Amino acid sequence: MRKRHVVPALAAAALLASATAVLAIDATARVTFIDREAGVVHLNNGDSVIAPADFDLDSLRVAMTVQVTYDETSGEAPYAATAMAIVDAPAAAPADDGAAAGEAPADDAAADDGDDEDNDGM
């Protein structure tokens, strides 16, 4: 009679273990925000993760692409990341000079006198 209960219990345990393993996420995503004080990295896939203790958070920048492994079994984000690596970094960080991308720097704009006509004396 005991053997009848052992088999279903083992099957349930195996199912639970496999379901837990399935919830581990291995994702490649772009960093959208970094909370350095909390150690939390927000990703463009909508999730946020706590960086692993051995990850150099100072090397991470917004817009970098990371490969991250984390487990959603904890229920709510941020999820604890078990591995994180930078996959791709943008070629250059945007300039912080106030000019929008594609706009001429302020020095070039000053050279323009504002009128769109030729100044050939006619």
N, C-alpha and C positions, 0 to 999 in steps of 0.2 A: 504494500500500500504506500509506503514511503517513496518508492521509486517513481510512482506516478506523479508526485508533486515535485520531485527533483528535476525531471526533464523540462517541464514548463518553466520552472524557476531559472534554469540554466539558459533556456531559449530567450527568456525575457531579459536576462542580464546581458546576453550577447547582442540582442537587439538594441538595448539602451547604450551599450558601448559603441556600437556602430553608428547610431544616431548622433551621439556626441561627436564622433570623429568627423561626420559629415558637416557639422556646423563650423568647422575650422575654415576660415576664408583665406585664400591666397590671391591677393589682388594687386594689380598695377593701377595706380591712380595718381592724379596731380594734386599737389598740396595747395589748398586754398587759404588756410590760416594756420598760424602756429601760436599756441599759448605756451610760451617758454616756462613761465612760472609753474604751471600745472603739468608741463611735459606732454601736452595734448596736441596732436596733429589732426587737422580737419582735412578731409579728402573730397575731391569732386564727385565721388560716388555717393556722397551723402553721409558716410560714416565718419566717425572720429575715433582715434586710437591713442592710447597712452604709449609713448615711445618706450622701447625696451631700455633697461638701465644701462646697457653697454653701447647704446647708439649715441653718437655725438650730435646732439640737437643743435648746437651752434653752427654746424656745417649745413643745416637745412634751411632752404629759402622757399618762399611762396613761388609757385609755378614750376617747381622741380617735380619730376615724376619719380615715385618711389614704388618699390616692390615691398609689400607688407603682408605678413601672416598674422592673423588674429582670430580670436575665438568669440563667437557671438553667444555662447552659452551663459554668459554672465547676465544676459537680459537686456540691459540698457547701455547705450554708448556713454562715455567713451569705452571702447573695448581694449583690453590689454593686448598689446602686440607682442608676439613672441619672437618676431624677426622683422627687421626693416633695413632696406638698402636703397641708396639713391641710384636710380637707373639712368636718368637723363636730367641734365641741368640746362636751363635756357642759355643761349650763346652769350648774352650779355644782359645784365640787370638793367632795367629801365633807368634813364637818367632822372635825377631828382632836381632838375633845374626849373621846374614849373612848366616847361614846354610839353605839349601833348605830342604823342608819337606822330611823326610825319610833318610837324611844324618846323619852320626855320627858327634857329636860335634868335634871341632878341637882337644880337649884334647885326645879323643880316637884315632884319626888318628895318633897322635904323637907316640903312643905306638907301632904302627906297623912299623917294620924295612924295609918294602917295598919288601922283597923277599918273594915269595910264597912257599918256600921250608921249610921242617921241619928243625929245628935247633937241631937235636938229635945227632950231632957229626959224622954222617956217610958221 
